[in-house]
């Protein structure tokens, strides 16, 4: 299988684990500004949730669940960032339509999804995973079996 994957030039997902430093990145936000993860250092906890596609039913449910619960996360000094491989326009429309109250990031080339090991093989789509980073940007929790509805 490894030879087949190498032949197809499919990158292997990084095996990130709790205690590892989070891969740093810079991505455009739904507002068209650049977000650099490094600026979050010493600014509180960071929740990065990857979702496959803006506007699809389960991704909408997941995004709206974060919208409904973001104040609880902010109360414990955590900020939320949703990441998909959609375009800036797609995440802007998604953010506006569902009145989201946190930042969405566009990983249009899937390089961040790849760095976090959540890019689906042979597709430019992220898996539904969540990473919780401490104030030093160290991974403290990884959820790879995300329930799109918190309730």
C-alpha positions as CSV (number, residue, x, y, z in Angstrom):
1,X,0.0,0.0,0.0
2,X,2.8,2.4,0.8
3,X,4.2,2.0,-2.7
4,X,0.8,2.7,-4.2
5,X,0.4,5.8,-2.1
6,X,3.9,7.0,-3.1
7,X,3.1,6.2,-6.7
8,X,-0.1,8.3,-6.5
9,X,1.9,11.0,-4.8
10,X,-0.7,11.2,-2.0
11,X,0.9,12.9,1.0
12,X,0.8,11.0,4.3
13,X,-1.0,12.8,7.1
14,X,1.1,14.0,9.9
15,X,0.7,12.0,13.1
16,X,0.0,15.0,15.4
17,X,-0.6,14.1,19.0
18,X,-1.4,15.8,22.2
19,X,1.7,17.6,23.5
20,X,3.0,18.5,20.0
21,X,3.4,22.1,18.9
22,X,0.6,23.1,16.6
23,X,1.7,23.7,13.0
24,X,1.8,27.4,12.4
25,X,0.0,28.9,9.4
26,X,-1.4,32.0,7.9
27,X,-4.8,32.0,6.2
28,X,-7.4,34.5,4.9
29,X,-10.4,35.1,7.1
30,X,-14.0,35.4,6.0
31,X,-13.4,39.2,6.1
32,X,-10.5,38.9,3.7
33,X,-7.9,39.7,6.3
34,X,-4.9,37.5,7.0
35,X,-4.9,35.4,10.2
36,X,-1.6,34.2,11.6
37,X,-1.8,31.5,14.2
38,X,1.4,32.6,15.8
39,X,-0.4,35.8,16.9
40,X,-2.5,33.7,19.2
41,X,0.5,32.8,21.4
42,X,-0.1,33.9,25.0
43,X,-3.6,35.3,24.0
44,X,-5.7,32.5,25.4
45,X,-6.7,29.0,24.3
46,X,-7.4,28.3,20.6
47,X,-10.0,26.0,19.2
48,X,-9.4,25.0,15.6
49,X,-12.2,23.0,14.0
50,X,-11.9,21.7,10.5
51,X,-15.0,21.0,8.5
52,X,-15.4,19.6,5.0
53,X,-17.6,22.1,3.1
54,X,-19.4,25.3,3.9
55,X,-23.2,25.1,3.4
56,X,-23.6,21.4,3.6
57,X,-26.1,20.1,6.2
58,X,-23.7,18.6,8.7
59,X,-21.2,21.4,8.4
60,X,-23.9,23.9,8.9
61,X,-25.1,22.0,12.0
62,X,-21.5,22.0,13.3
63,X,-21.0,25.7,12.6
64,X,-24.3,26.7,14.2
65,X,-23.5,24.6,17.3
66,X,-20.3,26.5,17.7
67,X,-22.3,29.8,17.2
68,X,-24.6,28.8,20.0
69,X,-21.8,27.8,22.4
70,X,-19.0,30.2,21.6
71,X,-19.8,32.4,24.6
72,X,-19.1,29.4,26.9
73,X,-15.7,28.9,25.2
74,X,-14.9,32.7,25.4
75,X,-15.8,32.6,29.1
76,X,-12.8,30.3,29.6
77,X,-10.5,32.4,27.5
78,X,-10.8,30.4,24.3
79,X,-11.3,31.7,20.8
80,X,-12.8,29.6,18.0
81,X,-11.7,29.4,14.3
82,X,-13.4,27.2,11.7
83,X,-11.2,26.0,8.8
84,X,-12.3,24.6,5.5
85,X,-10.8,24.3,2.0
86,X,-13.5,26.5,0.7
87,X,-12.8,29.9,-1.0
88,X,-12.9,33.2,0.9
89,X,-16.2,34.0,-0.9
90,X,-17.8,30.7,0.1
91,X,-16.9,31.1,3.8
92,X,-17.9,34.8,3.7
93,X,-21.4,33.8,2.4
94,X,-21.6,30.9,4.9
95,X,-20.6,33.2,7.8
96,X,-23.2,35.8,6.8
97,X,-26.0,33.4,6.1
98,X,-25.7,31.7,9.5
99,X,-24.7,34.8,11.4
100,X,-21.6,33.1,12.9
101,X,-19.9,34.9,15.8
102,X,-16.4,33.6,15.3
103,X,-13.8,33.6,12.6
104,X,-13.8,31.3,9.6
105,X,-10.6,30.6,7.7
106,X,-10.1,29.6,4.0
107,X,-7.5,26.9,3.4
108,X,-8.2,26.9,-0.3
109,X,-5.0,25.0,-1.2
110,X,-5.5,22.5,1.7
111,X,-2.0,23.0,3.0
112,X,-3.1,23.6,6.5
113,X,-5.5,20.6,6.4
114,X,-2.5,18.6,5.2
115,X,-0.2,20.0,7.9
116,X,-2.8,18.9,10.6
117,X,-3.2,15.5,9.0
118,X,-6.9,16.1,8.3
119,X,-6.9,16.3,4.5
120,X,-8.9,13.6,2.9
121,X,-6.8,11.4,0.6
122,X,-7.1,12.3,-3.1
123,X,-9.6,15.1,-2.3
124,X,-9.2,18.8,-1.4
125,X,-11.5,18.5,1.6
126,X,-10.7,18.4,5.3
127,X,-12.0,15.8,7.7
128,X,-14.2,16.9,10.6
129,X,-11.6,17.2,13.4
130,X,-11.1,19.6,16.2
131,X,-7.8,20.7,17.9
132,X,-7.6,22.6,21.2
133,X,-4.4,24.5,21.7
134,X,-3.1,26.0,24.9
135,X,-1.7,29.5,25.2
136,X,1.7,28.3,24.0
137,X,0.1,26.8,20.9
138,X,0.7,23.2,22.2
139,X,-2.0,20.7,21.2
140,X,-3.9,19.7,24.3
141,X,-6.8,17.8,22.8
142,X,-7.6,16.2,19.4
143,X,-11.1,15.1,18.6
144,X,-11.2,13.0,15.4
145,X,-14.8,11.7,16.1
146,X,-16.5,15.1,16.1
147,X,-20.3,15.1,16.8
148,X,-21.5,18.1,14.8
149,X,-24.1,18.9,17.5
150,X,-22.8,19.7,20.9
151,X,-26.2,19.1,22.6
